[in-house]
Amino acid sequence: MSDDFHDWTEADWKDFYGTWPKPTPRKVDPALLAAVKRGLMLLYLNELRPTKAPKKIAELEKISRLVKRFV
């Protein structure tokens, strides 16, 4: 049998994981956070007292389109 594989029990794991690339934190668009907060508030208020006002429905649709862009 060929000796292509090393004995991994004696590997230097600290060195191996030290060279592993570290994940970079994602930057969150502030517009997304504001849209999610506003959208959640409007949805909560709409559950309490349903609205048929075109202005509020249009704002909910606008926020949902913005959130869909990021998700």
Summary of the structure (lengths in Angstrom):
residues: 71
radius of gyration: 25.3
end to end distance: 50.3
largest distance: 76.6
contacts: 115
relative contact order: 0.11
helix: 63%
strand: 0%
